[in-house]
Structures are given as structure tokens and as C-alpha cells.
Amino acid sequence: MSRVRPIQPPPRRAPEPSLASLLDEHGMILLFDGTCGLCDAAVQWILRRDPSGAMRFAPLESRLGREALAQLPDLARVDSMVLLHRQGAWIKSTAALEIARYVGGIWGGAVLGYLIPRAVRDWMYDQVAKRRTAMFGRTDHCLIPAPEQRARFYLT
């Protein structure tokens, strides 16, 4: 006679960390369009130059990206990379300049871009953004990080 084993509940997963706790721990999280070729190239560029390995990444389409946009209603319709930090978020050209500042080295000189009025900088950013698919293509899937970089991404 075979014994009937009781049904075991599935193992409990650890709760997903909140956006606030991740920002407290890491300082900055870059939200990017997970299927944009230009965004993918930008993330790869940052990964190669990130001095401390502290910056984290999440597609806008991920749980974390959706949570951030829900908490920051002004960003609900933004079509831009979003650099989250402890005090809020930077978008468009300001996000790009802050990334350059963070990476440092010769790229830190990009902060001279702050001499250009934000409206002009953002207009230039928007011109590239409008053409990003034609210039850099789209990917069928979100970026798949290398094993040594996986801990820096929130993809789900």
C-alpha cells in the first residue's frame, strides 16, 4: 500500500525589497527602457565605468520601475531614463549629467552642461530620444546581465 504524503505549501519567498530600502542601501537606481538599444548601450557604458559598483539598474517595465513611477506621479508619463536618488529623481538631460558626474574622471566634466539652460538640454535629449529606435534599434528582451553583474539589476 502506498503512503499518501501531505501536500506541502510552496516555500515562502523573501519579501521584495522596497524602493526606499534599496535607495537607502545603494544611493542610486537607474530606470531604463528595457527594450531600447540606446538604453542598453548606456547601461553597459555605466557598468564599465562605475567606480564603486554601487549604482543599481531596473527596467521601467519591472516591478521596481512601476513602483517608482507610482510613487512619483510627476513621472507617470515620462519617456526618459530616470535616475532615482534618496531625495527624488532626475530625468532626461539632468539624469545624463548626474550619471556623468557619478562616473567621474573625464566624464565628470560633462557637468559643464549645466551651463546650458535645462529647457535647451532637455530639447536636445528629446531629439535623440525621438530617433533612438531608428538610430540604435530595439531589443526583443530586457538586458541580460553577466553573472558577475546580476546582483546590480532588478529585472522582475
C-alpha positions, -999 to 999 in steps of 0.1 A, spaced: 0 0 0 14 34 -9 15 61 16 -1 94 8 21 124 16 5 156 27 7 184 3 35 208 12 30 245 8 54 261 -16 85 276 1 80 312 12 99 337 -8 116 366 9 96 398 5 107 420 -23 128 449 -10 110 483 -11 122 511 -33 131 532 -2 152 504 13 171 499 -20 178 536 -23 189 538 13 213 509 7 226 518 -28 220 555 -32 210 555 -69 189 533 -92 187 539 -130 154 531 -145 157 525 -183 136 513 -212 143 475 -212 139 471 -249 157 502 -261 190 497 -278 204 531 -268 193 525 -231 210 491 -232 242 507 -245 240 534 -218 237 508 -191 267 489 -205 287 521 -206 279 528 -170 288 493 -159 322 496 -175 329 529 -158 311 527 -124 339 534 -99 323 517 -69 298 493 -84 271 509 -63 246 520 -89 217 497 -95 195 492 -126 159 483 -133 139 484 -164 109 508 -163 88 478 -171 99 459 -139 81 458 -106 106 483 -92 102 506 -121 64 505 -119 66 511 -81 89 541 -86 66 557 -112 36 551 -90 53 568 -60 64 598 -82 32 608 -101 50 636 -120 69 608 -138 39 588 -148 41 599 -185 79 604 -187 96 588 -217 131 591 -204 157 574 -183 150 581 -147 179 583 -121 164 577 -87 182 590 -57 174 594 -20 158 628 -24 138 621 -56 146 616 -92 164 632 -122 151 627 -157 163 635 -193 194 656 -196 198 662 -159 199 624 -153 226 621 -180 246 648 -164 243 633 -130 254 599 -143 285 616 -159 292 633 -125 288 599 -107 311 581 -132 337 609 -127 370 611 -144 370 629 -177 332 623 -179 327 645 -148 335 675 -170 301 669 -185 287 689 -156 296 720 -176 264 710 -195 246 727 -165 256 760 -181 231 753 -208 195 760 -197 176 729 -188 149 736 -214 175 736 -242 193 705 -228 160 686 -225 150 696 -260 183 681 -273 177 650 -252 142 647 -266 155 650 -302 178 620 -296 150 601 -277 126 605 -307 151 589 -330 166 563 -306 148 534 -322 159 543 -357 194 550 -346 200 522 -321 172 497 -327 151 478 -302 157 446 -285 132 418 -281 140 413 -245 154 432 -215 191 433 -210 205 400 -196 234 410 -173 266 390 -170 266 367 -139 290 390 -120 266 419 -126 233 402 -118 231 415 -83 231 451 -96 199 445 -116 162 443 -106 147 427 -136 114 412 -124 
